[in-house]
Amino acid sequence: MTRLAKSWLPFAALAAIAVFVQRILPTAHLTQITMSLYYAIVVMGLCLVMGYAGQVSMGHGAFFAIGGYTTAVLTTYNFAPWKQSGWAGLLRQLHVLVLKEDLYGGELLTTTPWTAFVVAMLLTFVAAHLIGYPALRLKGHYLAMATLGFGLIVHKLVLGSTLTGSADGITAVPPWNLGLGLVVSGKRVVRVQNYYIAVVLVLLLLLVLRNLVQSRVGRAFQAIHNREAAANAMGINTSAFKLKAFVASALLAALAGVFFTHYAGGISPSEAGAIKSVRYLALAAASGMANLWGAAVVSTAINFGSLRGWFGSLDQAVFGALLILIISLAPEGPLKPAGLWLQRALGWLVPTRPAAPFPTAPATPGAAPRAGE
């Protein structure tokens, strides 16, 4: 098998598994597994900043909430009282604002989902720089405490603001028309379509992240993770690269938040809670830290079980027990030993041919005979 084929084999295998799962699972189960795939994107971003850049973040639930709440507020807030103003008319001509009817036949002037998505990503980009620039000069538990504090601030803001629905959150978020007949929505008629939208999004992000970690930037991340002082001595701007990894992972969390909110039709303050950030952190550790494939598979499987209510009131206890088992028995993630086992099993099924002996050099005239000749 060529190197190119080997590089694409994991993508083909994951796509085949996704199709198999959709075929065997009832349609009603696709809602929870689609949500789990969006949560997995946050864990993939954490693997980038923790497993490769060696930084600990406990505020990624806040970035998920920034993306989700930004699109929820902009796509549900009614700008109709200002529809006669010049700026509203200009924004309507630019297709930033759209006029439609609400459930009771009234006028509703809201932001288009694409505009809300762009605003959410820009807001996350600015927030990640404002938090990351001073916080990433800290190390160890100080950085974790700084990002945790940021997450607590965001949680209190969304919980105490009427604009974000306070404790009730925001509902009635409209579907997001991606084009080409694809709509991000939780309606039953597009449930299978949305499952594959989430699968394709995860696969695309895995491709981007794989290429990133194998590039010059990825090698700089790994150098910082292994020996930051040595990386500085080699001329790597460690502060700049750590900030890049942090911002990239924050954008991934916000991206997941936008898709999740449009799919679920709303968002609640629990998505910004500290428990969510700790859960993402634990899932990244259970996936093998620097194992992007493990982040996609392990986090999806565990979150799916939680969302289906398989563990009931013991959900947090079961989650903690699974985390301890994975870290104790497979610290590099369960996918690596599973892959080694599969490789050995294939070796037993298809025995390898013995290597051909090296040809002996012909004897030169006048040379002394070797032993056995």
Secondary structure, 3 states (H helix, E strand, C coil): CCHHHHHHHHHHHHHHHHHHHHHHCCHHHHHHHHHHHHHHHHHHHHHHHHHHCCCCCCCHHHHHHHHHHHHHHHHHCCCHHHCCCHHHHHHHHCCCEEEEECCCCCEEEEECHHHHHHHHHHHHHHHHHHHHHHHCCCCCHHHHHHHHHHHHHHHHHHHHCCCCCHHHCEECCCCEEEECCEEECCCHHHHHHHHHHHHHHHHHHHHHHHHHHCCHHHHHHHHHHHCHHHHHHCCCCHHHHHHHHHHHHHHHHHHHHHHHHHHHCEECHHHHCHHHHHHHHHHHHHCCCCCHHHHHHHHHHHHHHHHCCCCHHHHHHHHHHHHHHHHHHCCCCCHHHHHHHHHHHHHHHCCCCCCCCCCCCCCCCCCCCCCCC
